[in-house]
Amino acid sequence: MIKDTATAQAILNKITRAEDILLITHQHPDGDGLGALSALALFLQSQGKNYSLFCRDAISENDSFLPLLHQVTSEQKIFKQKFDPIIILDSGSLGYAGVEEPIQNMKTNYTLINIDHHSSNTNFGQLNLVQDTASSASEMVYDLLRLWQAPISKDMATALLNGIIFDTGAFSNAGTTLGCLTAASHLLNLGARHKEINEKKFRDKSLNLLKLWGRAFERLVYNPRYGLAYTIITLKDFRDLNLAPDSGNGLSNFFNELTGAKIIMVLAEQDDQTIKGSLRTTYDGIDVAKLAQAWGGGGHKKAAGFSVKGKLVYNKNKWSIK
């Protein structure tokens, strides 16, 4: 349920008056950000609105089945066009969205709308709808559509359920609440294609992907002094196996089941000379979002991420970032 109904109504008013709208989700996109993007784009389409979709990085094959994502561009020239409003989904900051510089350099007037569920959100918009009690940005978009009394189609329901399932770890992590379970139940009643989501997320794994996981397993290190378990995936690993750099998504959730580990960290080199870090914990006294913020990232108390410039180097039996 949306708590800040005044801001939610202001967002709808802005959309109603808009001529051209830009929707953005964060760099290294995931199932939640893309689910929210897809569903909100379908809503704009149903309202006869002109819209464009942007994400700095490519969309993984596991999420490409979601409606309208074939329209997503990563071309920076889109920021030379006039949009009002610009809506950013599932991102705690403009930096994490990967659009800080192009948006700040835009020469046209626009209203920046920030819809997010991360406690580390910097409230970077003119309109900020941030609710850290929500399981996901997709749950927030679901609640917005309900508040706006907008019909939710089967395609919209599929996109939203995909996002909720991704961010709750298939209803297994601390983000799982009565609210998201109620939303998921309603989305299934509306015709969400749960079987298709399940196949894409959990069953459709290639031999090379399992080999990549094998390399991550082989490098897994546990430090009992700090209760930290970590592993790394290099860009060479991805290239050797002909996999996209986002293929390591999901490993941190899997390793979070490791007995005795208080913090899980997975470091994966990306093809833009950055390293993506994923942090997880199941311990109530640990806030991995604060750790992620130290590296310019953010997220939730029990699940967070960051991205830093550099490369992973192995020397004298240990890994470091250079």
N, C-alpha and C positions, 0 to 999 in steps of 0.2 A: 504494500500500500504506500502511495506517495504521501509523504508528510507535508512537504512544502507545496501545497496546492496552488498558491498564488503564483509561484514561479512556473509551475506546470501550465497554468492558464496563460501566463505571459508568453511562454514558448509557443503554445498553440496559436495565440493571436499573431505572433510574428510569422509563423508558417502560413497562416491564412492570408496575410497581406503580401506575402513574398512572391516575387517573380522568378528568381533563380536561386536555388539553394545548393550549398556544398556540404556533403556529409563526409566526415573523415573518421577513420579509426587508426589506432596506434601502429607504429612500426613493428616489424616482426609480428604480424597479426595472428590472433588466436581465435578459437571457436566462439568465444563470447563476443569479442568486438565485432567479428564478422556477422554473427547472428543478429546482433543489435542493428548493424548497418543494413543488412539485407531486409529485415522487417520494417525498419523506418523508411527505407527507400520504397518498399512496396506500399506503405501507407501514403507517401507523397505521390506515388504513381496513381493510386486510387483517388486522390484529390485533384488530379489533373495538373500537378505542379511540375515545373521544369527543375531538374536536379542533376547533379554530377556527384560521382563517388571517387574518393581518393584514399590511397594507402601508399606509404613510401616504399613498402616492400611487397614482393610477390605473394600471392595467396597459395597456400599448400593445396595439393590435390585432394586431401581429406576434407577440405572445406569448400572446394570449388563447385560442389553440387548445389550449394545454396542459391536461391533465386537472385537474379540480377547482378551477381558478383562478377560476371563476365564484363560488366560495364566499368569496373574499377580501373582507374588509371594511376600510374605512378609518375606520370610526366609532370615536371615542375612548372611547365608553361601554363598549366591550368590556373595558377595563382595570378596570372595576368588578366583573367576574366573578372567580371563583376559578379559578386555573390552577396546576398543578404537575406537570411543569415548564413553563417558558417557554423555547423553543428559538429562538435567533436565528441566521439563516443568512447567510453572505456579507457580514458587516459588521465593520469593524475597530474600531468603538466603538458605544456606545449612541447617541451623538450622530449618527453617520452613519446609523444605523438609523432615526433620527427618532422614537425612543421614550424618550429619556432621562427626560424629565419625567413622562410617564404611568406608567412602570414604577416610578420612585422614589416616586411618590405612591400606589402600590397598598398597600392596608391588609391584605392577606392574605399568608401565608407562601408562598414559592415557591423553587424551585431554578432559577437562571438558567444555561442551557446555551449556550455560544458555540462554533459550528462555523464555521471560517473558514480562508482560505488566504492572507491578506494579511500581509506581514511587518510592517506597521505596527499590527497588532492590539494593543489595550491590555489583553487578558486580563481583560475586565470580568465574566466569569461566575464562578459557583461551580465549574462544570465547564467547562474550556477545552480544546477540541480544535482547536488551531491548527497548521496544517502548510503552511508557505510554499513547500514543494517541489511541492505539488499545483497542477495547472493551473487548478483551479476548485473552487468549493464542490460543484459537481455531481460531479466526480471523487471528492471526499471522501465524499459520500453513497453513491456507487457502491461505494467501498471498504468503507464501514461495512456496507452491506447484504451484501456478500460475506463480511465478517468475522462478521456475525451469522447467516450461512447462511440468509438470507431469499430466497425466490424473487423474481425480478425479472420483472415482467410486461411486455408490449409497451408499455403506456402508461408505465410507469416508465422503461423503456429509452429511449423517445422523449423524455421530459422530461430525463433525464440527458444524452443525446447533444446535445440542444438547448443545454444549459448549457455543455458542453465545447466545442462548436463556437463558441459566442458568445465565451467568454473566451480562446480560442486564436486568434481571428480566422480561423476555419476552418482551423486547424492551420498558421498562417503566422507567428505571433509567437514571442517567446522563451519563452512558457509551454508551448510544444509539447514534450512529453517522450515517452519510450518508454512511461511509465506511462499517459498519457492516450490515446496511440494504441492501446495494448493494450486499455484500457477501451472505447474507441470501437468497436474491432473486435468485442469481445464483445457490446456493446450492439446492434450491427447483426445479429449472429448470433441475438440474442434477439428480433429483430423490430422494432427501432426504425425509425420511419417517416422515414428520411432524406430522401426526396423531398419530403415535406410540410414538413420543417424548411427545406430548401433553398429551396423556393418562398416561404415566409414571410419568410425572412431575406435572400435575395439577389435574388429575381426579382419579387416582388410589390410593385412600386413604382408609386405613382400619379403622374399628371402633376403634381399640385400638390407632391408630395414632391420630384420632380426640379427643379421651379421653386425650392423652398426651397434645395436644394443649389446651384442657380445663384446665389442671393443670397450664399451662403457663399463660393462661388468668387470672386465679384466683389469681396468685401471682404477676400480673403486678402492678408495683408501679411507680407513677409519682412524681418527685421532681420539683415543679415549680420554686424553687430558681435557679436551674442549668439547667432547661429545659430538664432534663434527665428522660427517662422512661426505666425501666429495669424489667426483669423477670429472673427466674432461673428454671432449670430442673435438678433434682438430678439423680444419677445413680439408686437409688431405683425406681424412676418413670419409667425409661426404663425397669428395671427388672420386676417390678410389671405388666407391660403391655406387656412383652415379645417383646420389641423393641430394635433395635440396637441403640447405642449412637449417631449415625448420623441422627436419625429420627427427630431431632429438626431443621434440616436445612430448611430454608425458613421462619422461624418465624420472624427473624429480618427484612426481607423484608416486611412481612405482617404488623408488628407493625410500620414500618416506615411511615405508612399512618396516624398515630395517630395525631390528631389536637393539635398543641401547643408544641409538643415534638421536641426539637432541636437535641437530640441524643437518639438513641435507642441502648440498650445493652442487649444481651441474653447470659447468662452464663449457660453452660451445662457440667455437670460432664461426664468424659469419663472413660472407663474401664481400663485405664493405669495410674490411679491416677493423672490425669491432669484435668484442667477445660478449655474448649474451649469457647472463647469469640467472639461474633460477634457484630460489631459496624456498625451503619448506620446513615446517616443524609440526609436531603434534603436542608440544609441551605448552601448557598454559602460561608459564612464567617467561616465555621467550617471544619477542616481537621481531620477526624477520623483516618487517617493513622498515624498521629503524636501521637495520643493517643495510638494506637496499638503498635507503636514502643517502647513506654515506658515500655511495658510488653513483649518485644522481638518479636513482630509480625510486621505486615505491611499491605499494601494493597493500596487502592485508597483514594482519598480525601473524597469521600462520602460512601465508603464501605470498611471495613477493618476487620481484625481478629487477634487473638493472642491465645496462649496456655500457661498456667502456671501450675506448680505443686501445688497440694493441694486438699482440699475438701470443699464443701459448708456446712456451719454450721448455723443453725437457733437458735437464742438466744435473749430473751427479745424483741420479735417482730421485729427483723431485721436479715438480712443475712450477713454473713462475710465469707472470705476465710481463712482457717487455713492450 
